[in-house]
Amino acid sequence: MSDHARVKGHIVTRTVHIEASRAQVWKALTDPEVMAKWFGDSVEFASLEPGATGSIDWDGYGSFPIEITEVAPDASFGFRWSGIPAEKLDEYSTHVRFTISDAGTGTDVTVIESGFDTLPGGTRYRRERLDQNREGWDVELDELVLLLEGVTQ
C-alpha cells in the first residue's frame, strides 16, 4: 500500500504501487466486470472509448453516471462522474484520471480527481466533497491493490 490520498487545492491525488503487470492493472481499471470487484458493486459502460456513457453503482448509495473522457491503452484512463446519485451527469460532476507506469517489478497507479472548484454549493460543500472523495480513494485503491496482489482478507 502507499500513503493516503492527498488534497492540494481542489484536487485529490493518490499513487499506489501494485505488484502486478501493467496489462493486469489496465484491465482492472477498464473492464467493468473487474472494476466491480474493487470499485463499486456494479459497473457498466457502452464501450471503452471517449464519449461512452455508463454508471458505477454502490449498493445502499445509488447510481453514479459516468462519461469516458480518455482511453490510452496501458497508460491512462479518464472519466467524468457524478458526485451524487443521479440520472445523468450534471454540474455536480468531477473528473477522474488514472495513469499507470512501470515501477520495478510492478506498476504504479496514480489517480487524480479534479473539478471540485467548479461545483455549485459553496466552499463548505466543496470541502465536504473533497474530503469524502479523498477518503473514498484510500478505500478503493487499497481494494485494487488487494485484488491484484491476490491478498485475501
Backbone hydrogen bonds, N-H to C=O, Kabsch-Sander energy under -0.5 kcal/mol:
donor,donor_aa,acceptor,acceptor_aa,energy
6,R,13,T,-3.0
8,K,11,I,-2.5
11,I,8,K,-1.2
12,V,113,E,-2.5
13,T,6,R,-2.5
14,R,111,V,-1.9
16,V,109,V,-2.6
18,I,107,T,-3.0
20,A,18,I,-2.2
25,V,21,S,-2.3
26,W,22,R,-2.9
27,K,23,A,-2.2
28,A,24,Q,-2.0
29,L,25,V,-1.9
30,T,26,W,-1.5
31,D,27,K,-2.5
34,V,31,D,-0.7
35,M,31,D,-3.1
36,A,32,P,-2.0
37,K,34,V,-1.8
38,W,35,M,-2.0
39,F,35,M,-3.7
41,D,57,D,-3.5
42,S,57,D,-1.5
44,E,55,S,-2.4
46,A,53,T,-2.4
49,E,47,S,-1.3
51,G,68,I,-3.4
52,A,49,E,-2.2
54,G,66,I,-1.9
55,S,44,E,-2.7
56,I,64,F,-2.2
57,D,42,S,-3.2
58,W,62,G,-2.4
61,Y,58,W,-2.2
62,G,58,W,-2.4
64,F,56,I,-2.4
66,I,54,G,-2.2
67,E,80,R,-2.1
68,I,52,A,-2.8
69,T,78,G,-2.5
70,E,78,G,-1.6
72,A,76,S,-2.9
75,A,72,A,-2.3
76,S,72,A,-2.2
77,F,98,F,-2.1
78,G,70,E,-2.2
79,F,96,V,-2.5
80,R,67,E,-2.7
81,W,94,T,-2.4
82,S,65,P,-2.0
83,G,92,Y,-1.2
86,A,63,S,-1.9
93,S,90,D,-1.7
94,T,81,W,-2.2
95,H,114,S,-3.0
96,V,79,F,-3.2
97,R,112,I,-2.1
98,F,77,F,-3.3
99,T,110,T,-2.3
100,I,75,A,-2.6
101,S,108,D,-2.0
103,A,106,G,-2.3
106,G,103,A,-2.4
107,T,18,I,-2.8
108,D,101,S,-3.0
109,V,16,V,-2.8
110,T,99,T,-2.6
111,V,14,R,-2.8
112,I,97,R,-2.1
113,E,12,V,-2.9
114,S,95,H,-2.5
114,S,112,I,-0.5
116,F,10,H,-0.9
118,T,115,G,-1.3
119,L,116,F,-1.2
125,Y,121,G,-0.7
126,R,122,G,-2.3
127,R,123,T,-2.5
128,E,124,R,-2.4
129,R,125,Y,-2.4
130,L,126,R,-2.5
131,D,127,R,-2.6
132,Q,128,E,-2.7
133,N,129,R,-2.7
134,R,130,L,-2.4
135,E,131,D,-2.2
136,G,132,Q,-2.3
137,W,133,N,-2.5
138,D,134,R,-1.4
139,V,135,E,-1.9
140,E,136,G,-3.1
141,L,137,W,-2.1
142,D,138,D,-1.5
143,E,139,V,-2.0
144,L,140,E,-1.9
145,V,141,L,-2.3
146,L,142,D,-2.4
147,L,143,E,-2.5
148,L,144,L,-2.6
149,E,145,V,-2.3
150,G,147,L,-1.0
151,V,146,L,-2.0
